[in-house]
Amino acid sequence: MIKMESASNDKKVTFDYLSNVINNLDTVLQDLGTITDIRKNQSQNIEDIIVLEMLNTIINSFDYEITKIEAIITVNISSYDTVLGIKSFIYSILINLMSNAIKYRNPELKLKITFGFETN
């Protein structure tokens, strides 16, 4: 009986994780489409981007990996902080930074990632 409950819980956790990944993958694909359109049209859709929202989406998409390796993620960004740029490019940069930090980490050390702003 205990094994069946554990298996059912594992399935729910797996399903929740896959749902999250699918939703985030959809966002990534939309952004990649935008990047392709921008490159084709050479139009620059520069806008104010709320970085915290974007970072939360990216961190959620890496939730499984972060939990698995017990990484420590610190975000020193307020909900008011923005950056001027092309949303899909900024997203691509941030997701690549997160991916590379996880991929190329020293497995002998606990991974610590801190996101923040410095102003001029």
N, CA, C and O atoms as a MOPAC input file, in Angstrom:
PM7 MOZYME 1SCF
protein

 N      0.81100 1    -1.18900 1     0.00000 1
 C      0.00000 1     0.00000 1     0.00000 1
 C      0.86400 1     1.26600 1     0.00000 1
 O      0.56400 1     2.22400 1    -0.71300 1
 N      1.91900 1     1.26800 1     0.78800 1
 C      2.80500 1     2.42700 1     0.86700 1
 C      3.50900 1     2.64600 1    -0.46600 1
 O      3.66900 1     3.78300 1    -0.91000 1
 N      3.92700 1     1.55900 1    -1.10100 1
 C      4.61600 1     1.67700 1    -2.38700 1
 C      3.69700 1     2.27600 1    -3.44200 1
 O      4.14500 1     3.07300 1    -4.26600 1
 N      2.42100 1     1.90700 1    -3.43200 1
 C      1.47400 1     2.44300 1    -4.40400 1
 C      1.27400 1     3.94200 1    -4.19600 1
 O      1.21300 1     4.69800 1    -5.16500 1
 N      1.17100 1     4.38000 1    -2.92500 1
 C      1.01800 1     5.80200 1    -2.65000 1
 C      2.25900 1     6.56600 1    -3.08900 1
 O      2.15300 1     7.66100 1    -3.64100 1
 N      3.43200 1     5.99500 1    -2.84600 1
 C      4.68200 1     6.62800 1    -3.24000 1
 C      4.76900 1     6.74800 1    -4.75500 1
 O      5.17800 1     7.78200 1    -5.28200 1
 N      4.38100 1     5.67700 1    -5.45500 1
 C      4.41200 1     5.69300 1    -6.92100 1
 C      3.43500 1     6.73400 1    -7.46000 1
 O      3.74200 1     7.43400 1    -8.42600 1
 N      2.26200 1     6.83600 1    -6.84000 1
 C      1.27100 1     7.82000 1    -7.26400 1
 C      1.79000 1     9.23800 1    -7.04700 1
 O      1.59900 1    10.11000 1    -7.89500 1
 N      2.44300 1     9.46500 1    -5.91600 1
 C      3.01700 1    10.77800 1    -5.62500 1
 C      4.13800 1    11.10300 1    -6.61600 1
 O      4.23800 1    12.23300 1    -7.09300 1
 N      4.97600 1    10.11800 1    -6.92200 1
 C      6.04700 1    10.31200 1    -7.90100 1
 C      5.47600 1    10.68900 1    -9.26900 1
 O      6.02900 1    11.54200 1    -9.96300 1
 N      4.37000 1    10.05100 1    -9.65100 1
 C      3.73500 1    10.36000 1   -10.93300 1
 C      3.21300 1    11.79400 1   -10.94400 1
 O      3.34600 1    12.50000 1   -11.94300 1
 N      2.62100 1    12.22000 1    -9.83300 1
 C      2.10900 1    13.58600 1    -9.75800 1
 C      3.24900 1    14.59100 1    -9.86000 1
 O      3.14300 1    15.58100 1   -10.58400 1
 N      4.34100 1    14.33900 1    -9.13600 1
 C      5.49500 1    15.24000 1    -9.18700 1
 C      6.04600 1    15.29800 1   -10.60700 1
 O      6.36700 1    16.37700 1   -11.10600 1
 N      6.15700 1    14.15400 1   -11.25200 1
 C      6.65400 1    14.08900 1   -12.62500 1
 C      5.71700 1    14.83000 1   -13.57400 1
 O      6.16900 1    15.57700 1   -14.44000 1
 N      4.41900 1    14.62300 1   -13.41000 1
 C      3.44200 1    15.29400 1   -14.25500 1
 C      3.51000 1    16.80600 1   -14.06600 1
 O      3.49900 1    17.55100 1   -15.04600 1
 N      3.58100 1    17.26800 1   -12.81300 1
 C      3.68300 1    18.70200 1   -12.53300 1
 C      4.93900 1    19.29100 1   -13.16600 1
 O      4.90400 1    20.37500 1   -13.74700 1
 N      6.04100 1    18.56900 1   -13.04800 1
 C      7.30000 1    19.03800 1   -13.63000 1
 C      7.18100 1    19.13100 1   -15.15500 1
 O      7.58300 1    20.12800 1   -15.75400 1
 N      6.63100 1    18.09000 1   -15.77100 1
 C      6.49800 1    18.08700 1   -17.23000 1
 C      5.56300 1    19.19500 1   -17.70700 1
 O      5.81100 1    19.81300 1   -18.74200 1
 N      4.50100 1    19.44600 1   -16.96500 1
 C      3.58600 1    20.53300 1   -17.33000 1
 C      4.30900 1    21.86600 1   -17.30300 1
 O      4.14200 1    22.69000 1   -18.20200 1
 N      5.10900 1    22.07300 1   -16.27300 1
 C      5.87900 1    23.30900 1   -16.15100 1
 C      6.87300 1    23.45000 1   -17.29900 1
 O      7.00300 1    24.52500 1   -17.88400 1
 N      7.56700 1    22.37600 1   -17.61800 1
 C      8.54600 1    22.39700 1   -18.70500 1
 C      7.86400 1    22.68700 1   -20.04300 1
 O      8.38200 1    23.45900 1   -20.85000 1
 N      6.71600 1    22.07400 1   -20.27600 1
 C      5.99200 1    22.28700 1   -21.53500 1
 C      5.55700 1    23.74200 1   -21.66200 1
 O      5.68600 1    24.34200 1   -22.72900 1
 N      5.04500 1    24.30500 1   -20.57900 1
 C      4.62900 1    25.71500 1   -20.61300 1
 C      5.81600 1    26.62500 1   -20.88700 1
 O      5.71200 1    27.56100 1   -21.68000 1
 N      6.93600 1    26.35700 1   -20.24000 1
 C      8.12100 1    27.19000 1   -20.45000 1
 C      8.71600 1    26.97700 1   -21.83100 1
 O      9.25000 1    27.91400 1   -22.42400 1
 N      8.63200 1    25.76800 1   -22.34900 1
 C      9.12100 1    25.49000 1   -23.69600 1
 C      8.31000 1    26.27400 1   -24.72300 1
 O      8.85500 1    26.76100 1   -25.71300 1
 N      7.01900 1    26.39100 1   -24.48400 1
 C      6.17600 1    27.18100 1   -25.37000 1
 C      6.64400 1    28.63100 1   -25.39500 1
 O      6.71900 1    29.24600 1   -26.45900 1
 N      6.95600 1    29.17000 1   -24.23100 1
 C      7.45800 1    30.53800 1   -24.14300 1
 C      8.78000 1    30.67900 1   -24.88800 1
 O      8.98600 1    31.65500 1   -25.61000 1
 N      9.66900 1    29.71700 1   -24.71900 1
 C     10.96400 1    29.74700 1   -25.40500 1
 C     10.75900 1    29.71400 1   -26.91600 1
 O     11.40000 1    30.46800 1   -27.64800 1
 N      9.87500 1    28.85000 1   -27.38100 1
 C      9.62500 1    28.75100 1   -28.82100 1
 C      9.04100 1    30.04800 1   -29.37600 1
 O      9.39500 1    30.47100 1   -30.47700 1
 N      8.15100 1    30.67400 1   -28.61700 1
 C      7.60400 1    31.96000 1   -29.05500 1
 C      8.71400 1    33.00400 1   -29.15000 1
 O      8.77800 1    33.77600 1   -30.10700 1
 N      9.58100 1    33.01500 1   -28.14800 1
 C     10.68200 1    33.98000 1   -28.15300 1
 C     11.65800 1    33.69900 1   -29.29100 1
 O     12.17200 1    34.63500 1   -29.90300 1
 N     11.91900 1    32.44000 1   -29.58000 1
 C     12.79500 1    32.10500 1   -30.70400 1
 C     12.16700 1    32.54900 1   -32.02300 1
 O     12.86400 1    33.00000 1   -32.93200 1
 N     10.85600 1    32.41900 1   -32.11500 1
 C     10.15300 1    32.92000 1   -33.30000 1
 C     10.31800 1    34.41800 1   -33.44400 1
 O     10.50900 1    34.93500 1   -34.54400 1
 N     10.24100 1    35.10900 1   -32.31700 1
 C     10.43000 1    36.56100 1   -32.32200 1
 C     11.84200 1    36.91700 1   -32.75500 1
 O     12.04000 1    37.84400 1   -33.54000 1
 N     12.82800 1    36.18000 1   -32.24300 1
 C     14.22200 1    36.42500 1   -32.63200 1
 C     14.38400 1    36.25600 1   -34.13800 1
 O     15.01900 1    37.07600 1   -34.80100 1
 N     13.80700 1    35.19100 1   -34.66500 1
 C     13.88800 1    34.93300 1   -36.10500 1
 C     13.23700 1    36.06200 1   -36.89600 1
 O     13.78400 1    36.52400 1   -37.89700 1
 N     12.06300 1    36.50500 1   -36.43900 1
 C     11.38000 1    37.60700 1   -37.12200 1
 C     12.21500 1    38.87500 1   -37.09700 1
 O     12.31400 1    39.57700 1   -38.10400 1
 N     12.81000 1    39.16900 1   -35.96600 1
 C     13.61900 1    40.38000 1   -35.83700 1
 C     14.81300 1    40.31700 1   -36.77900 1
 O     15.14600 1    41.29400 1   -37.45000 1
 N     15.44400 1    39.16500 1   -36.81500 1
 C     16.61300 1    39.03200 1   -37.69800 1
 C     16.22200 1    39.15700 1   -39.16200 1
 O     16.96500 1    39.72800 1   -39.96000 1
 N     15.04700 1    38.62000 1   -39.52100 1
 C     14.59300 1    38.72100 1   -40.90500 1
 C     14.22300 1    40.15500 1   -41.26000 1
 O     14.59100 1    40.65600 1   -42.32200 1
 N     13.49900 1    40.80200 1   -40.37200 1
 C     12.99000 1    42.14800 1   -40.65100 1
 C     13.96300 1    43.24400 1   -40.25900 1
 O     13.78600 1    44.39900 1   -40.64700 1
 N     14.97800 1    42.90100 1   -39.50300 1
 C     15.94500 1    43.87900 1   -39.02000 1
 C     15.27300 1    45.01800 1   -38.25600 1
 O     15.82400 1    46.11400 1   -38.15000 1
 N     14.08700 1    44.75300 1   -37.73000 1
 C     13.42700 1    45.78100 1   -36.91700 1
 C     13.82400 1    45.57500 1   -35.47000 1
 O     13.93900 1    44.43900 1   -35.01100 1
 N     14.03300 1    46.65400 1   -34.75400 1
 C     14.45500 1    46.59800 1   -33.37100 1
 C     13.28800 1    46.99200 1   -32.47800 1
 O     12.96500 1    48.17400 1   -32.35900 1
 N     12.65200 1    46.00500 1   -31.84800 1
 C     11.54900 1    46.26100 1   -30.93300 1
 C     12.11600 1    46.44000 1   -29.53300 1
 O     12.00500 1    45.55300 1   -28.68700 1
 N     12.71800 1    47.58300 1   -29.30100 1
 C     13.32900 1    47.85900 1   -28.01300 1
 C     12.23400 1    48.31100 1   -27.05200 1
 O     11.40600 1    49.15900 1   -27.38600 1
 N     12.24600 1    47.72600 1   -25.84700 1
 C     11.22100 1    48.03600 1   -24.85600 1
 C     11.80700 1    47.92400 1   -23.45400 1
 O     12.88600 1    47.36400 1   -23.25900 1
 N     11.08000 1    48.46400 1   -22.48600 1
 C     11.43900 1    48.27800 1   -21.08400 1
 C     10.99600 1    46.88200 1   -20.68100 1
 O      9.83700 1    46.51100 1   -20.87000 1
 N     11.91700 1    46.11500 1   -20.12900 1
 C     11.63700 1    44.72400 1   -19.75500 1
 C     11.73100 1    44.60200 1   -18.24100 1
 O     12.72300 1    45.00500 1   -17.63400 1
 N     10.69000 1    44.04200 1   -17.64200 1
 C     10.70100 1    43.78500 1   -16.20100 1
 C     11.48300 1    42.48800 1   -15.99900 1
 O     10.98700 1    41.39600 1   -16.27800 1
 N     12.69100 1    42.63100 1   -15.51900 1
 C     13.62400 1    41.51400 1   -15.45000 1
 C     13.17500 1    40.44700 1   -14.45300 1
 O     13.36800 1    39.25800 1   -14.70600 1
 N     12.58800 1    40.84100 1   -13.34200 1
 C     12.18900 1    39.88200 1   -12.31800 1
 C     11.19500 1    38.86300 1   -12.85700 1
 O     11.30900 1    37.67300 1   -12.56300 1
 N     10.22900 1    39.31300 1   -13.63500 1
 C      9.25200 1    38.38800 1   -14.22800 1
 C      9.94600 1    37.38200 1   -15.14400 1
 O      9.66200 1    36.18500 1   -15.10500 1
 N     10.85100 1    37.88800 1   -15.95800 1
 C     11.57600 1    37.02400 1   -16.88300 1
 C     12.43800 1    36.01700 1   -16.12400 1
 O     12.46000 1    34.83400 1   -16.46500 1
 N     13.14300 1    36.48200 1   -15.10500 1
 C     13.99600 1    35.59700 1   -14.31200 1
 C     13.18300 1    34.51700 1   -13.61000 1
 O     13.60500 1    33.36200 1   -13.55500 1
 N     12.02500 1    34.88200 1   -13.07300 1
 C     11.17900 1    33.88900 1   -12.40600 1
 C     10.76900 1    32.78800 1   -13.37000 1
 O     10.75800 1    31.61400 1   -13.00000 1
 N     10.43600 1    33.14700 1   -14.58700 1
 C     10.08000 1    32.15100 1   -15.60400 1
 C     11.26100 1    31.23100 1   -15.88800 1
 O     11.10100 1    30.01300 1   -15.97100 1
 N     12.43600 1    31.81200 1   -16.03600 1
 C     13.63800 1    31.02600 1   -16.32800 1
 C     13.98900 1    30.11000 1   -15.15600 1
 O     14.27700 1    28.93000 1   -15.35200 1
 N     13.96400 1    30.65000 1   -13.95200 1
 C     14.28400 1    29.83400 1   -12.77100 1
 C     13.29300 1    28.68900 1   -12.63300 1
 O     13.68500 1    27.56700 1   -12.31100 1
 N     12.00900 1    28.95800 1   -12.87400 1
 C     11.00400 1    27.88800 1   -12.80700 1
 C     11.25800 1    26.80400 1   -13.84400 1
 O     11.00900 1    25.62700 1   -13.58400 1
 N     11.74900 1    27.18900 1   -15.01600 1
 C     12.00700 1    26.19100 1   -16.05100 1
 C     13.19000 1    25.28700 1   -15.70700 1
 O     13.31600 1    24.18700 1   -16.24600 1
 N     14.05600 1    25.75700 1   -14.80400 1
 C     15.20000 1    24.95900 1   -14.35900 1
 C     14.98400 1    24.38000 1   -12.95900 1
 O     15.93100 1    23.91400 1   -12.32500 1
 N     13.75000 1    24.41100 1   -12.48400 1
 C     13.45500 1    23.98800 1   -11.11100 1
 C     13.94700 1    22.57300 1   -10.81500 1
 O     14.52200 1    22.32700 1    -9.75400 1
 N     13.73000 1    21.65900 1   -11.72600 1
 C     14.14800 1    20.27100 1   -11.50100 1
 C     15.66200 1    20.17900 1   -11.31300 1
 O     16.13400 1    19.54000 1   -10.37200 1
 N     16.41900 1    20.81200 1   -12.20100 1
 C     17.87600 1    20.76800 1   -12.11400 1
 C     18.38000 1    21.47400 1   -10.86000 1
 O     19.29300 1    20.98800 1   -10.19100 1
 N     17.78500 1    22.61400 1   -10.54700 1
 C     18.17900 1    23.37100 1    -9.36100 1
 C     17.97600 1    22.54100 1    -8.10300 1
 O     18.84400 1    22.49100 1    -7.23200 1
 N     16.82700 1    21.89500 1    -8.01800 1
 C     16.51600 1    21.05300 1    -6.85700 1
 C     17.44300 1    19.84600 1    -6.80100 1
 O     17.94400 1    19.48900 1    -5.73500 1
 N     17.66600 1    19.22700 1    -7.93900 1
 C     18.49600 1    18.02100 1    -7.99700 1
 C     19.91700 1    18.27400 1    -7.50800 1
 O     20.47200 1    17.45700 1    -6.77300 1
 N     20.50600 1    19.38800 1    -7.90400 1
 C     21.89400 1    19.66500 1    -7.51900 1
 C     21.98100 1    20.55000 1    -6.27200 1
 O     23.07000 1    20.90700 1    -5.82300 1
 N     20.81400 1    20.89400 1    -5.72400 1
 C     20.72300 1    21.71800 1    -4.51400 1
 C     21.43600 1    23.05700 1    -4.68300 1
 O     22.15700 1    23.51200 1    -3.79500 1
 N     21.22100 1    23.66900 1    -5.83000 1
 C     21.82300 1    24.97300 1    -6.11100 1
 C     21.13700 1    26.05700 1    -5.28400 1
 O     19.96900 1    25.93800 1    -4.91200 1
 N     21.88300 1    27.09900 1    -5.01200 1
 C     21.34900 1    28.25100 1    -4.29000 1
 C     21.21800 1    29.39500 1    -5.28600 1
 O     22.20900 1    29.84600 1    -5.86000 1
 N     19.99300 1    29.85800 1    -5.48700 1
 C     19.72400 1    30.94400 1    -6.42100 1
 C     19.29500 1    32.16200 1    -5.60700 1
 O     18.35500 1    32.08600 1    -4.81600 1
 N     19.98500 1    33.27800 1    -5.80400 1
 C     19.65100 1    34.51800 1    -5.12400 1
 C     19.31000 1    35.56100 1    -6.17700 1
 O     20.04400 1    35.74900 1    -7.14700 1
 N     18.18600 1    36.23300 1    -5.97100 1
 C     17.76700 1    37.27400 1    -6.91500 1
 C     17.67600 1    38.59000 1    -6.15000 1
 O     16.80900 1    38.76300 1    -5.29300 1
 N     18.57300 1    39.50800 1    -6.46600 1
 C     18.59700 1    40.83500 1    -5.84300 1
 C     18.06200 1    41.86400 1    -6.83300 1
 O     18.74200 1    42.83000 1    -7.17900 1
 N     16.83800 1    41.63500 1    -7.27500 1
 C     16.19600 1    42.50600 1    -8.25200 1
 C     14.78500 1    42.78500 1    -7.75300 1
 O     14.07500 1    41.86900 1    -7.33700 1
 N     14.38200 1    44.04500 1    -7.79400 1
 C     13.02000 1    44.37400 1    -7.36700 1
 C     12.06800 1    44.24600 1    -8.55800 1
 O     12.48700 1    44.14000 1    -9.71000 1
 N     10.78900 1    44.25900 1    -8.24100 1
 C      9.78500 1    44.15900 1    -9.30200 1
 C      9.72300 1    45.43500 1   -10.14400 1
 O      9.04900 1    45.47400 1   -11.17300 1
 N     10.43400 1    46.48100 1    -9.69800 1
 C     10.45400 1    47.74700 1   -10.43700 1
 C     11.65500 1    47.86500 1   -11.36400 1
 O     11.68400 1    48.75100 1   -12.21800 1
 N     12.64900 1    46.98700 1   -11.21500 1
 C     13.85000 1    47.07900 1   -12.03400 1
 C     13.55700 1    46.65500 1   -13.46900 1
 O     12.98800 1    45.59300 1   -13.72000 1
 N     13.95800 1    47.50400 1   -14.39200 1
 C     13.76200 1    47.18900 1   -15.80900 1
 C     15.08100 1    47.37200 1   -16.54900 1
 O     16.01500 1    48.00900 1   -16.06300 1
 N     15.11600 1    46.79600 1   -17.72500 1
 C     16.25300 1    46.97900 1   -18.61600 1
 C     15.67500 1    47.28200 1   -19.99400 1
 O     14.65100 1    46.72400 1   -20.38800 1
 N     16.33600 1    48.15800 1   -20.70800 1
 C     15.90000 1    48.53500 1   -22.04500 1
 C     16.57400 1    47.61000 1   -23.05100 1
 O     17.80100 1    47.53500 1   -23.10900 1
 N     15.77600 1    46.91200 1   -23.83700 1
 C     16.35200 1    45.99900 1   -24.81900 1
 C     15.29500 1    45.25100 1   -25.59400 1
 O     14.10500 1    45.55200 1   -25.50200 1
 N     15.73100 1    44.29300 1   -26.34500 1
 C     14.83300 1    43.42400 1   -27.10600 1
 C     14.54100 1    42.21500 1   -26.22500 1
 O     15.44700 1    41.46700 1   -25.85900 1
 N     13.26900 1    42.03100 1   -25.89100 1
 C     12.86600 1    41.03500 1   -24.90200 1
 C     13.41100 1    39.64200 1   -25.20700 1
 O     13.94400 1    38.97900 1   -24.31800 1
 N     13.28400 1    39.20300 1   -26.42600 1
 C     13.73200 1    37.85500 1   -26.77200 1
 C     15.25000 1    37.71600 1   -26.65700 1
 O     15.74600 1    36.64200 1   -26.31500 1
 N     15.98100 1    38.77700 1   -26.93500 1
 C     17.43800 1    38.71400 1   -26.79400 1
 C     17.84400 1    38.64000 1   -25.32600 1
 O     18.71500 1    37.85100 1   -24.95800 1
 N     17.21800 1    39.45600 1   -24.49200 1
 C     17.51700 1    39.44100 1   -23.05800 1
 C     17.16000 1    38.07600 1   -22.47700 1
 O     17.91300 1    37.51800 1   -21.67900 1
 N     16.02100 1    37.54700 1   -22.87700 1
 C     15.60700 1    36.22000 1   -22.41200 1
 C     16.63600 1    35.16900 1   -22.80700 1
 O     17.02500 1    34.33000 1   -21.99300 1
 N     17.06700 1    35.22000 1   -24.04200 1
 C     18.05700 1    34.26400 1   -24.53400 1
 C     19.35800 1    34.35300 1   -23.74600 1
 O     19.96000 1    33.33100 1   -23.41500 1
 N     19.78900 1    35.56500 1   -23.44800 1
 C     21.02600 1    35.75100 1   -22.67700 1
 C     20.87800 1    35.15600 1   -21.28100 1
 O     21.74700 1    34.41700 1   -20.81900 1
 N     19.77500 1    35.48100 1   -20.61300 1
 C     19.57100 1    34.99200 1   -19.24100 1
 C     19.41800 1    33.47400 1   -19.17700 1
 O     19.95600 1    32.83200 1   -18.27500 1
 N     18.69700 1    32.90900 1   -20.11700 1
 C     18.51000 1    31.45400 1   -20.09500 1
 C     19.82500 1    30.74000 1   -20.39800 1
 O     20.09200 1    29.67100 1   -19.84900 1
 N     20.64400 1    31.32500 1   -21.26500 1
 C     21.95400 1    30.73000 1   -21.55100 1
 C     22.88600 1    30.83500 1   -20.35300 1
 O     23.65300 1    29.91100 1   -20.07800 1
 N     22.82500 1    31.95900 1   -19.63700 1
 C     23.63200 1    32.09400 1   -18.42100 1
 C     23.25700 1    31.02600 1   -17.39300 1
 O     24.13100 1    30.38800 1   -16.80500 1
 N     21.96100 1    30.83700 1   -17.18100 1
 C     21.49600 1    29.83700 1   -16.21300 1
 C     21.88000 1    28.43200 1   -16.65900 1
 O     22.38300 1    27.63800 1   -15.86400 1
 N     21.64600 1    28.13300 1   -17.91200 1
 C     21.96200 1    26.81300 1   -18.44800 1
 C     23.45200 1    26.50600 1   -18.33600 1
 O     23.83600 1    25.41400 1   -17.91700 1
 N     24.28100 1    27.46500 1   -18.70800 1
 C     25.73300 1    27.26700 1   -18.64900 1
 C     26.23800 1    27.14700 1   -17.21700 1
 O     27.15000 1    26.36700 1   -16.94200 1
 N     25.65200 1    27.91300 1   -16.30800 1
 C     26.06100 1    27.82100 1   -14.89800 1
 C     25.80700 1    26.42100 1   -14.35800 1
 O     26.62500 1    25.87700 1   -13.61500 1
 N     24.68300 1    25.84500 1   -14.72700 1
 C     24.35400 1    24.48500 1   -14.27300 1
 C     25.21900 1    23.45900 1   -15.00100 1
 O     25.78100 1    22.55400 1   -14.38400 1
 N     25.31600 1    23.61000 1   -16.29300 1
 C     26.03500 1    22.64500 1   -17.12100 1
 C     27.53100 1    22.58000 1   -16.80500 1
 O     28.11000 1    21.49400 1   -16.76800 1
 N     28.15000 1    23.72300 1   -16.58200 1
 C     29.59900 1    23.77300 1   -16.41600 1
 C     30.03500 1    24.01100 1   -14.96100 1
 O     31.15800 1    24.44800 1   -14.70700 1
 N     29.14700 1    23.72300 1   -14.02600 1
 C     29.48000 1    23.91600 1   -12.60500 1
 C     30.53800 1    22.90500 1   -12.17500 1
 O     30.71700 1    21.86500 1   -12.81000 1
 N     31.22800 1    23.22400 1   -11.10000 1
 C     32.15300 1    22.28800 1   -10.48000 1
 C     31.31800 1    21.36100 1    -9.60700 1
 O     30.75000 1    21.81700 1    -8.61500 1
 N     31.22300 1    20.07400 1    -9.94000 1
 C     30.35500 1    19.16600 1    -9.18200 1
 C     30.80400 1    18.97000 1    -7.73500 1
 O     30.04500 1    18.45300 1    -6.91600 1
 N     32.00800 1    19.37100 1    -7.42200 1
 C     32.49800 1    19.22200 1    -6.05300 1
 C     32.08200 1    20.38700 1    -5.16000 1
 O     32.25100 1    20.32400 1    -3.94200 1
 N     31.53600 1    21.45500 1    -5.75900 1
 C     31.11500 1    22.62300 1    -4.99600 1
 C     29.61800 1    22.84900 1    -5.17000 1
 O     29.03800 1    22.49200 1    -6.19600 1
 N     29.00300 1    23.44400 1    -4.15700 1
 C     27.58700 1    23.79800 1    -4.26600 1
 C     27.47200 1    25.01100 1    -5.18100 1
 O     28.16700 1    26.01000 1    -5.00100 1
 N     26.59000 1    24.90700 1    -6.15700 1
 C     26.39000 1    25.99600 1    -7.11700 1
 C     25.60900 1    27.13600 1    -6.45800 1
 O     24.55400 1    26.92100 1    -5.86100 1
 N     26.14900 1    28.34800 1    -6.58000 1
 C     25.48500 1    29.55000 1    -6.08500 1
 C     25.40800 1    30.54100 1    -7.23100 1
 O     26.42800 1    30.93400 1    -7.79700 1
 N     24.19200 1    30.94200 1    -7.56800 1
 C     23.97300 1    31.89000 1    -8.65800 1
 C     23.26500 1    33.09900 1    -8.06000 1
 O     22.26500 1    32.95700 1    -7.35700 1
 N     23.79500 1    34.30000 1    -8.34800 1
 C     23.18300 1    35.51800 1    -7.86000 1
 C     22.88500 1    36.42600 1    -9.06100 1
 O     23.75800 1    36.69400 1    -9.88600 1
 N     21.64800 1    36.88500 1    -9.13700 1
 C     21.24400 1    37.83600 1   -10.16100 1
 C     21.01600 1    39.18100 1    -9.48700 1
 O     20.37400 1    39.25000 1    -8.43900 1
 N     21.53500 1    40.24800 1   -10.07900 1
 C     21.34000 1    41.57800 1    -9.53100 1
 C     21.68000 1    42.64700 1   -10.55700 1
 O     22.10300 1    42.34900 1   -11.67400 1
 N     21.48900 1    43.88400 1   -10.15900 1
 C     21.77200 1    45.03100 1   -11.01100 1
 C     22.85700 1    45.89300 1   -10.39800 1
 O     22.98000 1    45.99200 1    -9.17800 1
 N     23.63400 1    46.50900 1   -11.25800 1
 C     24.53300 1    47.58400 1   -10.86000 1
 C     24.18100 1    48.76600 1   -11.73300 1
 O     24.06500 1    48.63000 1   -12.95100 1
 N     24.01200 1    49.91900 1   -11.12400 1
 C     23.66700 1    51.11200 1   -11.89900 1
 C     24.85800 1    52.03800 1   -12.00300 1
 O     25.73300 1    52.06300 1   -11.13800 1
 N     24.87000 1    52.79500 1   -13.07700 1
 C     25.96000 1    53.77300 1   -13.28900 1
 C     25.62000 1    55.06900 1   -12.61500 1
 O     26.40100 1    56.01900 1   -12.67200 1

